[in-house]
Amino acid sequence: MIDFRHVYKTFRTPDRREVKALVDFSTQINKGEVVVIIGPSGSGKSTFLRCLNRLEEIDSGEIIIDGVNIYDKDVNINKIREEIGMVFQLFNLFPHKTVLDNVTLAQQVVRKRTKEESTEIARQLLHKVGILEKENVYQSQLSGGQQQRVAIARALAMRPKIMMFDEATSALDPEMIGEVLDVMKTLAREGMTMVVVTHEMGFAREVSDRVVFMDEGQIVEEGTAEHFFTNPIHERTKLFLSQIL
Amino acid sequence: MTFNRRSLITLCILAIIAASVYYFFTRRGITYIWHWEKIPEMVFYHGSKSADDPVVRLRMGVLMIGFMLTLKISIVSIFFGIIIGTIVGICRLSHEPVTRGLSAAYVELIRNTPLLVQIYIIYFFVGSMLRLSAFAAGTAALSIFAGAYVAEIVRAGIQSIHKGQMEASRSLGMTYAEAMRHVILPQAFKRIIPPLAGQFISLIKDSSLVSVIALADLMFQGQQAVARTYHAFEIYFTVAFLYLVMTFTLSMATQYIERRLAISD
C-alpha cells in the first residue's frame, strides 16, 4: 500500500549546515498494518511521516501510495492527503472553532458534505473518542488529552485509509496519555493502517504488527515489539531501549 | 508614593499650561473675542437655503456637510485599504519571487513617500489621464496609502499564526487558499484588530490632506469657514472635535469587536 523507495531528504539549518533526515530510506507498509516508529530525536521519524503526505519535499527517491507516486508533478496532492489522516504532537486544533466545527470544517470544505451530514459524522466520531459532551466548547476549555482526541476525530472524519500519529502523546501530562492511547488502540483493532511515531512501548507491544527503530535517517532494526523487548540485535537499539524503558 | 508623585507631576504640567495660556492671552496683548454662538449654525441650522430652495427645515451646516464627506471618504478608503492590504499581505508571503518582489516594492514605495505628494500625483497625473473626479482620486490615494500599511499588518498577523495550523489544514486535504480562508485569516484578523484600528484612526485623520485637491471635506469646509468669518479658533476647535467624534467611535467599535471575538480564548 505504501512504498518508500530510496528516499533522501536533507534539511538546511539557518546557519547553512546540512542535516540528513532520510538517507536511502526504503520500506513498505501493507494495508491494515500498524507500524510503530521509534528512535532518538533527530533520527528522521517525523520527517518520514511528513514525507508520507508531502508536508515536506524530498531530494530524491519515490513514495508510492496505492500505485501513485505522490511526488509526481501531475499528482493532485490534496486528493491524496484526504486519504491520509495526520495527528500532531501539538494537536493543532483550530482555536477559533468549536470542537464540533473543528471536526466538520474539512468535511464541508474538502469532502463537500452538507452541514447536516458532516455534523452527524462528527457527532459519531466525537462519541467514539468519548468527548461528545464538549462539542460546543473551544479548545482553550479542553485538557491536552481531550484536545488530542478531538484532533483524532477531526482526522477520522475524512474517512482516511491511513492514519499517521506524530508523537501524539508526547506533549501530554502522564495521566492523559492513557485516554489517547485507548482511542489509538481501538483504531488499530478495527484494522486501520497506522504509522505511529511514539515511545510508548506498551502500545507497540499491544497492537503493533511491526516496530521500526530509526537512527540518522535510516532503519537500524525492525521486527515485532516482542523482538525489541527480548533480543534486540544492534548496540544502538539496545542503548536506546535502555534509555526509554 | 508613586501615585502621589505622578499626580504631582501631572498637576505641575497642567499648571504650566494654564499659566502659559493666561500669559499668552493677557500679557502678550492678544485680545480675542470669542464667538462660539456662530458655531452651531455651521453644524446644523433651521431655515431655508436660498431662493431656489426656500423650504424651512433642519439642515446640515457647512461643517456637518464636510463631516459627512470625510466619513464617506474614510469608509470607502478603509474598505479598499483592507482589500488591497489583505491581497498584498498574502503576496508578501508568496513563494513566487515576482509576486513577493512586486508586493514588497509597493509597500516600500508607498510607505517611504509622503501621502501629500501621493495625493498630488494621483490627482494631477493619474487623475487627469483617467479623468478621475477629486473624490475618486482622493479615495484612491488614501486606499493605496492605507493598503501598504494594512499589508504589513496582515503579513505580520499571518506569520504570527503557528505553522501547525497550516499543516493541519493541508493534511486534511485543504488547498492553500482554503486553509487561508477558513483557518489562517480568521485567526490572523482577530489578532490584528488593535493595529488595524490604529491604522484606520490614522487614515481618518490623514484624510484631511485631501482638502488640498479641493475635496470639500471637514478640513476644507473648516478652512473655508475661517476664511469667511475669521473665527479661526472656534472653527478649528470644532473641526478637531468632529474628527475626534469619528476616531473615538471607531476606537470604541473595535474594542467592542475585540471583546466579542474573545469568546474562543
Contacts between the chains, C-beta under 8 A, distances in Angstrom:
chain1	res1	chain2	res2	distance
A	53	B	171	5.7
A	55	B	167	5.8
A	55	B	170	6.8
A	55	B	171	6.7
A	78	B	170	7.9
A	78	B	173	5.0
A	78	B	174	7.1
A	78	B	175	5.6
A	79	B	173	7.2
A	81	B	170	6.5
A	81	B	171	5.8
A	81	B	172	7.0
A	81	B	173	4.4
A	82	B	172	7.5
A	82	B	173	3.6
A	84	B	171	7.3
A	85	B	171	7.6
A	86	B	167	8.0
A	86	B	168	7.6
A	86	B	171	4.0
A	88	B	164	6.0
A	88	B	167	7.2
A	88	B	168	6.4
A	90	B	162	7.8
A	90	B	164	5.7
A	92	B	162	7.5
A	92	B	164	3.9
A	92	B	165	6.1
A	92	B	167	6.7
A	92	B	168	3.7
A	93	B	168	7.7
A	94	B	165	6.9
A	94	B	168	7.5
A	94	B	169	8.0
A	94	B	183	5.6
A	94	B	187	7.8
A	95	B	187	6.7
A	95	B	264	6.1
A	96	B	186	5.2
A	96	B	187	5.2
A	96	B	190	6.7
A	96	B	264	5.3
A	97	B	264	7.7
A	98	B	264	7.9
A	105	B	172	8.0
A	105	B	182	6.0
A	105	B	183	7.8
A	106	B	169	7.5
A	106	B	172	3.8
A	106	B	173	6.5
A	106	B	174	6.2
A	109	B	174	5.8
A	109	B	178	5.2
A	109	B	182	6.0
A	110	B	172	6.3
A	110	B	173	4.3
A	110	B	174	5.8
A	110	B	178	7.4
A	111	B	173	7.9
A	138	B	263	7.5
A	138	B	264	4.2
A	138	B	265	7.8
A	140	B	264	6.9
A	140	B	265	5.9
A	151	B	168	7.8
A	154	B	172	7.2
A	155	B	171	7.7
A	155	B	172	7.2
A	158	B	172	6.1
A	158	B	173	6.5
